[in-house]
Amino acid sequence: MNPYIPRVVPIVDIREETPDTKTFTIAAPMSFQPGQFVELSVFGYGEAPISISGGDGKKIDLTIRAVGNVTNKIHRMQVGEYVGVRGPFGNGWPVEKAKGKNLLIVAGGIGLAPLKPVVEHVCSHREEFRNVTLLYGARKPSLMLFKYKFDEWAGYMDLLLTVDEAEPGWEGHVGVVTTLCDKIRHVADTITLMCGPPIMMKYTSMVLLELGFPPSEMYLSLERNMKCGIGICGHCAVGGVYVCRDGPVFSLNKAFRFIEKPHEVQGVLD
């Protein structure tokens, strides 16, 4: 299909995740790798890159936070209305490489959405992995995504949750995601997948490096400044790399090549 032309497809379901985030199920048949994204068009408002948070081959899920013109408009749309979709684009998480190894998944806020397909793959193919740990943090309990899935996921992996600020009824851990790192039980032979706010990925990477996690086995989703999705516009170019085309998933080892201060994990993580 022409990568410049969106397919016009209907919204078939909408689920409210948090006060500012909804999951839209779109009738867009496609196969995708966990970690890939699509370009979502809201006609008359524009286009935005959105990570795929689930799908069954006939439909895809897009978990979207209302933060701009395009995303605010789709939050006002209803089941049965139409949007445009291009993709999927980008490379995904190294799920195949993680087979037979320990797996550490670290997510912050909306960053759990691009990692959700990996978590669901683990649940469906648990025998392919050794020890699996998911660290997830959000600003408040009410802002956590996919809470209705936590009990299910906890049956397949170590699920460790934290919030920056507790709310009434919250009895869990309070603190940033890095405060959970001392609970990680397996460092050797571990693949790490990480997505969240840049500041969270920066400091979590620093902590994991200190714990002995090799940068070649740590992977980040750097979904910053993407526009066209296919490396034509140059909007996401950094250090000779196009985030949309060459990413959005990069090993930390590779990210070191196009950031200014590798020892501080800065640059694209700022």
PyRosetta script that sets phi, psi and omega in degrees:
from pyrosetta import init, pose_from_sequence

init()
pose = pose_from_sequence("MNPYIPRVVPIVDIREETPDTKTFTIAAPMSFQPGQFVELSVFGYGEAPISISGGDGKKIDLTIRAVGNVTNKIHRMQVGEYVGVRGPFGNGWPVEKAKGKNLLIVAGGIGLAPLKPVVEHVCSHREEFRNVTLLYGARKPSLMLFKYKFDEWAGYMDLLLTVDEAEPGWEGHVGVVTTLCDKIRHVADTITLMCGPPIMMKYTSMVLLELGFPPSEMYLSLERNMKCGIGICGHCAVGGVYVCRDGPVFSLNKAFRFIEKPHEVQGVLD")
pose.set_psi(1, 150.4)
pose.set_omega(1, 178.4)
pose.set_phi(2, -64.1)
pose.set_psi(2, 119.0)
pose.set_omega(2, -175.3)
pose.set_phi(3, -69.4)
pose.set_psi(3, -11.1)
pose.set_omega(3, -179.5)
pose.set_phi(4, -89.0)
pose.set_psi(4, -16.9)
pose.set_omega(4, -172.6)
pose.set_phi(5, -106.7)
pose.set_psi(5, 119.8)
pose.set_omega(5, 179.5)
pose.set_phi(6, -74.9)
pose.set_psi(6, 147.1)
pose.set_omega(6, 169.9)
pose.set_phi(7, -81.7)
pose.set_psi(7, 136.3)
pose.set_omega(7, 179.2)
pose.set_phi(8, -91.2)
pose.set_psi(8, 118.0)
pose.set_omega(8, -172.9)
pose.set_phi(9, -137.8)
pose.set_psi(9, 154.1)
pose.set_omega(9, -177.9)
pose.set_phi(10, -89.7)
pose.set_psi(10, 154.2)
pose.set_omega(10, 167.7)
pose.set_phi(11, -80.6)
pose.set_psi(11, 125.6)
pose.set_omega(11, -176.7)
pose.set_phi(12, -111.0)
pose.set_psi(12, -12.2)
pose.set_omega(12, 177.4)
pose.set_phi(13, -161.9)
pose.set_psi(13, 150.2)
pose.set_omega(13, 177.9)
pose.set_phi(14, -137.4)
pose.set_psi(14, 128.3)
pose.set_omega(14, 176.7)
pose.set_phi(15, -123.1)
pose.set_psi(15, 128.1)
pose.set_omega(15, 176.1)
pose.set_phi(16, -80.8)
pose.set_psi(16, 122.2)
pose.set_omega(16, -179.1)
pose.set_phi(17, -93.6)
pose.set_psi(17, -48.3)
pose.set_omega(17, 178.2)
pose.set_phi(18, -141.4)
pose.set_psi(18, 176.1)
pose.set_omega(18, 179.0)
pose.set_phi(19, -57.6)
pose.set_psi(19, -23.9)
pose.set_omega(19, -178.6)
pose.set_phi(20, -121.8)
pose.set_psi(20, 11.2)
pose.set_omega(20, -176.9)
pose.set_phi(21, -135.9)
pose.set_psi(21, 133.1)
pose.set_omega(21, 177.5)
pose.set_phi(22, -130.9)
pose.set_psi(22, 152.5)
pose.set_omega(22, 171.8)
pose.set_phi(23, -104.3)
pose.set_psi(23, 121.6)
pose.set_omega(23, 179.5)
pose.set_phi(24, -104.5)
pose.set_psi(24, 124.4)
pose.set_omega(24, 174.8)
pose.set_phi(25, -93.7)
pose.set_psi(25, 122.9)
pose.set_omega(25, -174.3)
pose.set_phi(26, -113.9)
pose.set_psi(26, 133.5)
pose.set_omega(26, -180.0)
pose.set_phi(27, -79.4)
pose.set_psi(27, 70.5)
pose.set_omega(27, -179.2)
pose.set_phi(28, -121.1)
pose.set_psi(28, 96.1)
pose.set_omega(28, -179.9)
pose.set_phi(29, -63.1)
pose.set_psi(29, 124.2)
pose.set_omega(29, 176.4)
pose.set_phi(30, -168.9)
pose.set_psi(30, 151.6)
pose.set_omega(30, 169.4)
pose.set_phi(31, -98.2)
pose.set_psi(31, 145.5)
pose.set_omega(31, -177.1)
pose.set_phi(32, -149.2)
pose.set_psi(32, 159.3)
pose.set_omega(32, 173.8)
pose.set_phi(33, -97.0)
pose.set_psi(33, 141.2)
pose.set_omega(33, 174.4)
pose.set_phi(34, -53.7)
pose.set_psi(34, 128.1)
pose.set_omega(34, -178.5)
pose.set_phi(35, 106.4)
pose.set_psi(35, -14.0)
pose.set_omega(35, 177.3)
pose.set_phi(36, -77.9)
pose.set_psi(36, 169.0)
pose.set_omega(36, -178.6)
pose.set_phi(37, -136.7)
pose.set_psi(37, 166.2)
pose.set_omega(37, 172.8)
pose.set_phi(38, -121.5)
pose.set_psi(38, 161.1)
pose.set_omega(38, 170.0)
pose.set_phi(39, -96.2)
pose.set_psi(39, 118.0)
pose.set_omega(39, -176.7)
pose.set_phi(40, -100.9)
pose.set_psi(40, 123.4)
pose.set_omega(40, 177.6)
pose.set_phi(41, -102.8)
pose.set_psi(41, 128.1)
pose.set_omega(41, 169.5)
pose.set_phi(42, -110.4)
pose.set_psi(42, 106.2)
pose.set_omega(42, -167.9)
pose.set_phi(43, -61.1)
pose.set_psi(43, 130.3)
pose.set_omega(43, -177.4)
pose.set_phi(44, 90.7)
pose.set_psi(44, -8.2)
pose.set_omega(44, -178.1)
pose.set_phi(45, -123.0)
pose.set_psi(45, -29.4)
pose.set_omega(45, 179.1)
pose.set_phi(46, 132.3)
pose.set_psi(46, -165.1)
pose.set_omega(46, -174.2)
pose.set_phi(47, -134.5)
pose.set_psi(47, 146.0)
pose.set_omega(47, 179.8)
pose.set_phi(48, -146.1)
pose.set_psi(48, 143.7)
pose.set_omega(48, 175.1)
pose.set_phi(49, -76.7)
pose.set_psi(49, 130.5)
pose.set_omega(49, -178.4)
pose.set_phi(50, -132.8)
pose.set_psi(50, 129.1)
pose.set_omega(50, 177.5)
pose.set_phi(51, -68.2)
pose.set_psi(51, 146.4)
pose.set_omega(51, 176.9)
pose.set_phi(52, -83.4)
pose.set_psi(52, 123.0)
pose.set_omega(52, -177.8)
pose.set_phi(53, -103.4)
pose.set_psi(53, 2.9)
pose.set_omega(53, 177.7)
pose.set_phi(54, 169.3)
pose.set_psi(54, 171.2)
pose.set_omega(54, 178.8)
pose.set_phi(55, 167.6)
pose.set_psi(55, 162.1)
pose.set_omega(55, -178.6)
pose.set_phi(56, -128.2)
pose.set_psi(56, 15.7)
pose.set_omega(56, -177.7)
pose.set_phi(57, 94.8)
pose.set_psi(57, -29.2)
pose.set_omega(57, 178.3)
pose.set_phi(58, -104.9)
pose.set_psi(58, -26.3)
pose.set_omega(58, -179.6)
pose.set_phi(59, -137.8)
pose.set_psi(59, 157.3)
pose.set_omega(59, 173.1)
pose.set_phi(60, -127.0)
pose.set_psi(60, 152.6)
pose.set_omega(60, 175.6)
pose.set_phi(61, -105.2)
pose.set_psi(61, 135.4)
pose.set_omega(61, 176.2)
pose.set_phi(62, -124.8)
pose.set_psi(62, 113.6)
pose.set_omega(62, -180.0)
pose.set_phi(63, -94.6)
pose.set_psi(63, 115.7)
pose.set_omega(63, -165.4)
pose.set_phi(64, -126.1)
pose.set_psi(64, 127.8)
pose.set_omega(64, 172.8)
pose.set_phi(65, -93.4)
pose.set_psi(65, 137.3)
pose.set_omega(65, -179.4)
pose.set_phi(66, -79.1)
pose.set_psi(66, 103.5)
pose.set_omega(66, -176.0)
pose.set_phi(67, -134.0)
pose.set_psi(67, -6.1)
pose.set_omega(67, -176.9)
pose.set_phi(68, -156.7)
pose.set_psi(68, -171.2)
pose.set_omega(68, -176.0)
pose.set_phi(69, -60.3)
pose.set_psi(69, -48.3)
pose.set_omega(69, -176.9)
pose.set_phi(70, -66.8)
pose.set_psi(70, -48.8)
pose.set_omega(70, -175.7)
pose.set_phi(71, -71.9)
pose.set_psi(71, -32.8)
pose.set_omega(71, 175.3)
pose.set_phi(72, -67.3)
pose.set_psi(72, -37.1)
pose.set_omega(72, 178.5)
pose.set_phi(73, -66.2)
pose.set_psi(73, -45.6)
pose.set_omega(73, -178.6)
pose.set_phi(74, -65.0)
pose.set_psi(74, -28.3)
pose.set_omega(74, 175.9)
pose.set_phi(75, -65.8)
pose.set_psi(75, -19.6)
pose.set_omega(75, 178.0)
pose.set_phi(76, -93.9)
pose.set_psi(76, -3.2)
pose.set_omega(76, -178.1)
pose.set_phi(77, -84.5)
pose.set_psi(77, 164.5)
pose.set_omega(77, -174.9)
pose.set_phi(78, -122.6)
pose.set_psi(78, 164.0)
pose.set_omega(78, 173.7)
pose.set_phi(79, -57.1)
pose.set_psi(79, 134.9)
pose.set_omega(79, -179.2)
pose.set_phi(80, 101.5)
pose.set_psi(80, -18.1)
pose.set_omega(80, 176.0)
pose.set_phi(81, -81.1)
pose.set_psi(81, 162.5)
pose.set_omega(81, -171.2)
pose.set_phi(82, -112.1)
pose.set_psi(82, 145.8)
pose.set_omega(82, 174.0)
pose.set_phi(83, -132.0)
pose.set_psi(83, 172.4)
pose.set_omega(83, 175.0)
pose.set_phi(84, -110.1)
pose.set_psi(84, 146.1)
pose.set_omega(84, -179.1)
pose.set_phi(85, -135.7)
pose.set_psi(85, 130.4)
pose.set_omega(85, 169.6)
pose.set_phi(86, -118.0)
pose.set_psi(86, 141.2)
pose.set_omega(86, 176.9)
pose.set_phi(87, 127.8)
pose.set_psi(87, -167.3)
pose.set_omega(87, 10.9)
pose.set_phi(88, -79.1)
pose.set_psi(88, 156.5)
pose.set_omega(88, -178.1)
pose.set_phi(89, -126.7)
pose.set_psi(89, 165.0)
pose.set_omega(89, 174.6)
pose.set_phi(90, 80.9)
pose.set_psi(90, 172.7)
pose.set_omega(90, 174.0)
pose.set_phi(91, -96.9)
pose.set_psi(91, 162.7)
pose.set_omega(91, -174.8)
pose.set_phi(92, -110.2)
pose.set_psi(92, -171.4)
pose.set_omega(92, 177.6)
pose.set_phi(93, -70.2)
pose.set_psi(93, 146.9)
pose.set_omega(93, -177.8)
pose.set_phi(94, -78.8)
pose.set_psi(94, 65.3)
pose.set_omega(94, -176.9)
pose.set_phi(95, -63.9)
pose.set_psi(95, -39.9)
pose.set_omega(95, -179.7)
pose.set_phi(96, -64.0)
pose.set_psi(96, -41.0)
pose.set_omega(96, -179.7)
pose.set_phi(97, -64.1)
pose.set_psi(97, -28.8)
pose.set_omega(97, -177.0)
pose.set_phi(98, -79.3)
pose.set_psi(98, -11.7)
pose.set_omega(98, -178.6)
pose.set_phi(99, -61.5)
pose.set_psi(99, 134.2)
pose.set_omega(99, 179.6)
pose.set_phi(100, 81.2)
pose.set_psi(100, 3.2)
pose.set_omega(100, -178.5)
pose.set_phi(101, -120.9)
pose.set_psi(101, 171.8)
pose.set_omega(101, 169.6)
pose.set_phi(102, -73.9)
pose.set_psi(102, 151.3)
pose.set_omega(102, -177.5)
pose.set_phi(103, -132.3)
pose.set_psi(103, 125.4)
pose.set_omega(103, 175.7)
pose.set_phi(104, -115.3)
pose.set_psi(104, 123.6)
pose.set_omega(104, 179.3)
pose.set_phi(105, -115.3)
pose.set_psi(105, 125.0)
pose.set_omega(105, -178.2)
pose.set_phi(106, -123.8)
pose.set_psi(106, 122.9)
pose.set_omega(106, -177.2)
pose.set_phi(107, -134.2)
pose.set_psi(107, 146.7)
pose.set_omega(107, 175.8)
pose.set_phi(108, -132.0)
pose.set_psi(108, 126.5)
pose.set_omega(108, 176.6)
pose.set_phi(109, 58.3)
pose.set_psi(109, -130.7)
pose.set_omega(109, -179.2)
pose.set_phi(110, -65.6)
pose.set_psi(110, -12.6)
pose.set_omega(110, 179.2)
pose.set_phi(111, -64.2)
pose.set_psi(111, -11.0)
pose.set_omega(111, 175.9)
pose.set_phi(112, -72.7)
pose.set_psi(112, -24.4)
pose.set_omega(112, -176.8)
pose.set_phi(113, -61.4)
pose.set_psi(113, -49.4)
pose.set_omega(113, 178.5)
pose.set_phi(114, -66.7)
pose.set_psi(114, -19.5)
pose.set_omega(114, -179.6)
pose.set_phi(115, -92.5)
pose.set_psi(115, -13.8)
pose.set_omega(115, -178.1)
pose.set_phi(116, -57.1)
pose.set_psi(116, -42.5)
pose.set_omega(116, 177.1)
pose.set_phi(117, -60.1)
pose.set_psi(117, -32.2)
pose.set_omega(117, 176.2)
pose.set_phi(118, -67.4)
pose.set_psi(118, -46.5)
pose.set_omega(118, 179.6)
pose.set_phi(119, -58.9)
pose.set_psi(119, -43.2)
pose.set_omega(119, -179.5)
pose.set_phi(120, -69.0)
pose.set_psi(120, -33.8)
pose.set_omega(120, 175.4)
pose.set_phi(121, -64.6)
pose.set_psi(121, -40.8)
pose.set_omega(121, 177.6)
pose.set_phi(122, -60.6)
pose.set_psi(122, -44.8)
pose.set_omega(122, -179.4)
pose.set_phi(123, -61.9)
pose.set_psi(123, -36.1)
pose.set_omega(123, -178.1)
pose.set_phi(124, -82.7)
pose.set_psi(124, -20.5)
pose.set_omega(124, -176.3)
pose.set_phi(125, -134.0)
pose.set_psi(125, 48.4)
pose.set_omega(125, -173.0)
pose.set_phi(126, -58.4)
pose.set_psi(126, -29.8)
pose.set_omega(126, -176.9)
pose.set_phi(127, -69.1)
pose.set_psi(127, -13.3)
pose.set_omega(127, -177.7)
pose.set_phi(128, -80.3)
pose.set_psi(128, -12.4)
pose.set_omega(128, -174.0)
pose.set_phi(129, -125.0)
pose.set_psi(129, 158.2)
pose.set_omega(129, 175.7)
pose.set_phi(130, -86.5)
pose.set_psi(130, -119.1)
pose.set_omega(130, -179.7)
pose.set_phi(131, -82.4)
pose.set_psi(131, 133.1)
pose.set_omega(131, -178.3)
pose.set_phi(132, -122.3)
pose.set_psi(132, 131.0)
pose.set_omega(132, 179.7)
pose.set_phi(133, -129.3)
pose.set_psi(133, 133.3)
pose.set_omega(133, 175.4)
pose.set_phi(134, -118.1)
pose.set_psi(134, 118.8)
pose.set_omega(134, 172.9)
pose.set_phi(135, -103.9)
pose.set_psi(135, 125.7)
pose.set_omega(135, -179.5)
pose.set_phi(136, -136.0)
pose.set_psi(136, 129.6)
pose.set_omega(136, 179.2)
pose.set_phi(137, -128.8)
pose.set_psi(137, 149.3)
pose.set_omega(137, 176.6)
pose.set_phi(138, -142.6)
pose.set_psi(138, 166.7)
pose.set_omega(138, -179.1)
pose.set_phi(139, -66.6)
pose.set_psi(139, -40.9)
pose.set_omega(139, 179.7)
pose.set_phi(140, -141.4)
pose.set_psi(140, 157.2)
pose.set_omega(140, 176.8)
pose.set_phi(141, -56.8)
pose.set_psi(141, -36.2)
pose.set_omega(141, -178.5)
pose.set_phi(142, -69.0)
pose.set_psi(142, -13.8)
pose.set_omega(142, -179.6)
pose.set_phi(143, -101.1)
pose.set_psi(143, 6.2)
pose.set_omega(143, 177.4)
pose.set_phi(144, -75.1)
pose.set_psi(144, 135.9)
pose.set_omega(144, 177.7)
pose.set_phi(145, -84.1)
pose.set_psi(145, 152.6)
pose.set_omega(145, 168.8)
pose.set_phi(146, 55.5)
pose.set_psi(146, 36.5)
pose.set_omega(146, -179.2)
pose.set_phi(147, -58.9)
pose.set_psi(147, -30.7)
pose.set_omega(147, 179.9)
pose.set_phi(148, -68.3)
pose.set_psi(148, -9.6)
pose.set_omega(148, 179.4)
pose.set_phi(149, -98.9)
pose.set_psi(149, -12.1)
pose.set_omega(149, -170.6)
pose.set_phi(150, -59.8)
pose.set_psi(150, -44.0)
pose.set_omega(150, -178.7)
pose.set_phi(151, -62.3)
pose.set_psi(151, -41.0)
pose.set_omega(151, 178.4)
pose.set_phi(152, -64.3)
pose.set_psi(152, -48.3)
pose.set_omega(152, -178.3)
pose.set_phi(153, -61.9)
pose.set_psi(153, -37.5)
pose.set_omega(153, -178.1)
pose.set_phi(154, -63.1)
pose.set_psi(154, -18.6)
pose.set_omega(154, 177.1)
pose.set_phi(155, -77.5)
pose.set_psi(155, -11.4)
pose.set_omega(155, -177.1)
pose.set_phi(156, -117.5)
pose.set_psi(156, -10.9)
pose.set_omega(156, -174.2)
pose.set_phi(157, -158.8)
pose.set_psi(157, 167.3)
pose.set_omega(157, 171.7)
pose.set_phi(158, -78.1)
pose.set_psi(158, 113.8)
pose.set_omega(158, -178.3)
pose.set_phi(159, -107.2)
pose.set_psi(159, 113.5)
pose.set_omega(159, -178.3)
pose.set_phi(160, -116.5)
pose.set_psi(160, 122.5)
pose.set_omega(160, -174.1)
pose.set_phi(161, -115.5)
pose.set_psi(161, 148.9)
pose.set_omega(161, 175.7)
pose.set_phi(162, -151.2)
pose.set_psi(162, 157.6)
pose.set_omega(162, 175.7)
pose.set_phi(163, -133.8)
pose.set_psi(163, 151.9)
pose.set_omega(163, 176.3)
pose.set_phi(164, -73.0)
pose.set_psi(164, -33.6)
pose.set_omega(164, -175.5)
pose.set_phi(165, -138.5)
pose.set_psi(165, 121.2)
pose.set_omega(165, -179.4)
pose.set_phi(166, -73.5)
pose.set_psi(166, 154.6)
pose.set_omega(166, 174.0)
pose.set_phi(167, -124.3)
pose.set_psi(167, 163.8)
pose.set_omega(167, 178.9)
pose.set_phi(168, -52.2)
pose.set_psi(168, 130.0)
pose.set_omega(168, -179.9)
pose.set_phi(169, 95.9)
pose.set_psi(169, -13.5)
pose.set_omega(169, 179.3)
pose.set_phi(170, -81.1)
pose.set_psi(170, 122.3)
pose.set_omega(170, -179.8)
pose.set_phi(171, -117.1)
pose.set_psi(171, 8.7)
pose.set_omega(171, -177.6)
pose.set_phi(172, -89.3)
pose.set_psi(172, -164.7)
pose.set_omega(172, -176.0)
pose.set_phi(173, -70.6)
pose.set_psi(173, 145.0)
pose.set_omega(173, 175.8)
pose.set_phi(174, -122.4)
pose.set_psi(174, 126.2)
pose.set_omega(174, -178.8)
pose.set_phi(175, 148.8)
pose.set_psi(175, 167.7)
pose.set_omega(175, 178.7)
pose.set_phi(176, -71.6)
pose.set_psi(176, 166.7)
pose.set_omega(176, -174.4)
pose.set_phi(177, -58.0)
pose.set_psi(177, -35.1)
pose.set_omega(177, -178.0)
pose.set_phi(178, -60.8)
pose.set_psi(178, -23.3)
pose.set_omega(178, 179.2)
pose.set_phi(179, -72.8)
pose.set_psi(179, -8.6)
pose.set_omega(179, 175.6)
pose.set_phi(180, -91.3)
pose.set_psi(180, -12.1)
pose.set_omega(180, -172.3)
pose.set_phi(181, -63.1)
pose.set_psi(181, -26.6)
pose.set_omega(181, 179.8)
pose.set_phi(182, -72.9)
pose.set_psi(182, -6.3)
pose.set_omega(182, 177.5)
pose.set_phi(183, -95.0)
pose.set_psi(183, -2.2)
pose.set_omega(183, 178.3)
pose.set_phi(184, -69.3)
pose.set_psi(184, 126.7)
pose.set_omega(184, -174.1)
pose.set_phi(185, -95.1)
pose.set_psi(185, -17.3)
pose.set_omega(185, -173.4)
pose.set_phi(186, -132.7)
pose.set_psi(186, 122.1)
pose.set_omega(186, 178.7)
pose.set_phi(187, -110.5)
pose.set_psi(187, -46.4)
pose.set_omega(187, -177.8)
pose.set_phi(188, -66.0)
pose.set_psi(188, 143.0)
pose.set_omega(188, 175.6)
pose.set_phi(189, 54.3)
pose.set_psi(189, 46.0)
pose.set_omega(189, -177.0)
pose.set_phi(190, -121.3)
pose.set_psi(190, 133.8)
pose.set_omega(190, 170.9)
pose.set_phi(191, -97.7)
pose.set_psi(191, 130.4)
pose.set_omega(191, -179.6)
pose.set_phi(192, -112.0)
pose.set_psi(192, 131.7)
pose.set_omega(192, 176.4)
pose.set_phi(193, -119.1)
pose.set_psi(193, 130.7)
pose.set_omega(193, -172.0)
pose.set_phi(194, -139.7)
pose.set_psi(194, 135.6)
pose.set_omega(194, 176.0)
pose.set_phi(195, -152.2)
pose.set_psi(195, 136.9)
pose.set_omega(195, 179.5)
pose.set_phi(196, 167.4)
pose.set_psi(196, -166.1)
pose.set_omega(196, 177.4)
pose.set_phi(197, -57.6)
pose.set_psi(197, 143.7)
pose.set_omega(197, -178.0)
pose.set_phi(198, -53.0)
pose.set_psi(198, -40.6)
pose.set_omega(198, -178.7)
pose.set_phi(199, -65.7)
pose.set_psi(199, -34.9)
pose.set_omega(199, 178.0)
pose.set_phi(200, -67.5)
pose.set_psi(200, -42.9)
pose.set_omega(200, -179.7)
pose.set_phi(201, -67.7)
pose.set_psi(201, -36.3)
pose.set_omega(201, 179.1)
pose.set_phi(202, -59.3)
pose.set_psi(202, -54.8)
pose.set_omega(202, -174.1)
pose.set_phi(203, -76.6)
pose.set_psi(203, -30.3)
pose.set_omega(203, 175.2)
pose.set_phi(204, -66.6)
pose.set_psi(204, -40.1)
pose.set_omega(204, 176.9)
pose.set_phi(205, -60.2)
pose.set_psi(205, -42.2)
pose.set_omega(205, 180.0)
pose.set_phi(206, -62.4)
pose.set_psi(206, -42.8)
pose.set_omega(206, 179.8)
pose.set_phi(207, -65.4)
pose.set_psi(207, -44.3)
pose.set_omega(207, -178.6)
pose.set_phi(208, -65.3)
pose.set_psi(208, -37.0)
pose.set_omega(208, 176.1)
pose.set_phi(209, -62.0)
pose.set_psi(209, -40.5)
pose.set_omega(209, 178.3)
pose.set_phi(210, -65.6)
pose.set_psi(210, -29.8)
pose.set_omega(210, 179.6)
pose.set_phi(211, -79.3)
pose.set_psi(211, -9.8)
pose.set_omega(211, 177.3)
pose.set_phi(212, 107.0)
pose.set_psi(212, 6.3)
pose.set_omega(212, 176.5)
pose.set_phi(213, -72.0)
pose.set_psi(213, 125.6)
pose.set_omega(213, -179.4)
pose.set_phi(214, -73.7)
pose.set_psi(214, 140.1)
pose.set_omega(214, -179.1)
pose.set_phi(215, -62.7)
pose.set_psi(215, -25.2)
pose.set_omega(215, 179.4)
pose.set_phi(216, -69.9)
pose.set_psi(216, -17.7)
pose.set_omega(216, -178.4)
pose.set_phi(217, -109.1)
pose.set_psi(217, 9.7)
pose.set_omega(217, 177.1)
pose.set_phi(218, -109.6)
pose.set_psi(218, 131.0)
pose.set_omega(218, -176.1)
pose.set_phi(219, -124.4)
pose.set_psi(219, 135.6)
pose.set_omega(219, -178.1)
pose.set_phi(220, -122.4)
pose.set_psi(220, 147.6)
pose.set_omega(220, 171.3)
pose.set_phi(221, -100.7)
pose.set_psi(221, 113.0)
pose.set_omega(221, -174.8)
pose.set_phi(222, -105.7)
pose.set_psi(222, 70.0)
pose.set_omega(222, -174.8)
pose.set_phi(223, -84.3)
pose.set_psi(223, 62.1)
pose.set_omega(223, -176.9)
pose.set_phi(224, -109.2)
pose.set_psi(224, 128.4)
pose.set_omega(224, 170.4)
pose.set_phi(225, 64.3)
pose.set_psi(225, 23.1)
pose.set_omega(225, 177.5)
pose.set_phi(226, -74.4)
pose.set_psi(226, 145.5)
pose.set_omega(226, -177.4)
pose.set_phi(227, -132.8)
pose.set_psi(227, -70.8)
pose.set_omega(227, -173.6)
pose.set_phi(228, -80.6)
pose.set_psi(228, -28.8)
pose.set_omega(228, 178.6)
pose.set_phi(229, 91.9)
pose.set_psi(229, -10.8)
pose.set_omega(229, -174.4)
pose.set_phi(230, -130.8)
pose.set_psi(230, 16.5)
pose.set_omega(230, 173.5)
pose.set_phi(231, 74.3)
pose.set_psi(231, 25.1)
pose.set_omega(231, -179.3)
pose.set_phi(232, -98.0)
pose.set_psi(232, -42.8)
pose.set_omega(232, -172.6)
pose.set_phi(233, -77.6)
pose.set_psi(233, -23.4)
pose.set_omega(233, 179.8)
pose.set_phi(234, 78.4)
pose.set_psi(234, 6.9)
pose.set_omega(234, -175.8)
pose.set_phi(235, -65.0)
pose.set_psi(235, -31.1)
pose.set_omega(235, -176.5)
pose.set_phi(236, -105.0)
pose.set_psi(236, 14.9)
pose.set_omega(236, -179.2)
pose.set_phi(237, -68.5)
pose.set_psi(237, 133.7)
pose.set_omega(237, 176.2)
pose.set_phi(238, -149.2)
pose.set_psi(238, 120.1)
pose.set_omega(238, 177.9)
pose.set_phi(239, 58.2)
pose.set_psi(239, 36.2)
pose.set_omega(239, 179.9)
pose.set_phi(240, 81.0)
pose.set_psi(240, 6.5)
pose.set_omega(240, -179.0)
pose.set_phi(241, -117.8)
pose.set_psi(241, 139.5)
pose.set_omega(241, 173.4)
pose.set_phi(242, -100.4)
pose.set_psi(242, 118.0)
pose.set_omega(242, -176.4)
pose.set_phi(243, -60.6)
pose.set_psi(243, -40.4)
pose.set_omega(243, -176.6)
pose.set_phi(244, -69.5)
pose.set_psi(244, -38.0)
pose.set_omega(244, -175.6)
pose.set_phi(245, -89.5)
pose.set_psi(245, -44.1)
pose.set_omega(245, -178.0)
pose.set_phi(246, -88.6)
pose.set_psi(246, -14.4)
pose.set_omega(246, 177.6)
pose.set_phi(247, -120.1)
pose.set_psi(247, -144.1)
pose.set_omega(247, 5.2)
pose.set_phi(248, -78.1)
pose.set_psi(248, -6.1)
pose.set_omega(248, 179.6)
pose.set_phi(249, -90.2)
pose.set_psi(249, 124.6)
pose.set_omega(249, 177.4)
pose.set_phi(250, -129.6)
pose.set_psi(250, 147.4)
pose.set_omega(250, 167.8)
pose.set_phi(251, -71.9)
pose.set_psi(251, 149.7)
pose.set_omega(251, 177.6)
pose.set_phi(252, -61.3)
pose.set_psi(252, -34.3)
pose.set_omega(252, 177.8)
pose.set_phi(253, -59.0)
pose.set_psi(253, -41.6)
pose.set_omega(253, 179.5)
pose.set_phi(254, -74.7)
pose.set_psi(254, -36.8)
pose.set_omega(254, 179.4)
pose.set_phi(255, -62.4)
pose.set_psi(255, -29.9)
pose.set_omega(255, 177.6)
pose.set_phi(256, -56.0)
pose.set_psi(256, -26.6)
pose.set_omega(256, -174.7)
pose.set_phi(257, -73.0)
pose.set_psi(257, -22.2)
pose.set_omega(257, -177.7)
pose.set_phi(258, -127.6)
pose.set_psi(258, 31.3)
pose.set_omega(258, 171.0)
pose.set_phi(259, -122.6)
pose.set_psi(259, 153.3)
pose.set_omega(259, -170.5)
pose.set_phi(260, -70.7)
pose.set_psi(260, -42.5)
pose.set_omega(260, -173.5)
pose.set_phi(261, -127.4)
pose.set_psi(261, 83.1)
pose.set_omega(261, -176.1)
pose.set_phi(262, -54.6)
pose.set_psi(262, -36.1)
pose.set_omega(262, -175.5)
pose.set_phi(263, -69.3)
pose.set_psi(263, -15.3)
pose.set_omega(263, 177.5)
pose.set_phi(264, -111.0)
pose.set_psi(264, 4.3)
pose.set_omega(264, -179.7)
pose.set_phi(265, 50.6)
pose.set_psi(265, 49.9)
pose.set_omega(265, -178.7)
pose.set_phi(266, -104.5)
pose.set_psi(266, -157.6)
pose.set_omega(266, 179.9)
pose.set_phi(267, 80.3)
pose.set_psi(267, -108.7)
pose.set_omega(267, -177.9)
pose.set_phi(268, -68.1)
pose.set_psi(268, -15.2)
pose.set_omega(268, 178.8)
pose.set_phi(269, -91.8)
pose.set_psi(269, -0.3)
pose.set_omega(269, 178.7)
pose.set_phi(270, -86.0)
pose.dump_pdb("model.pdb")
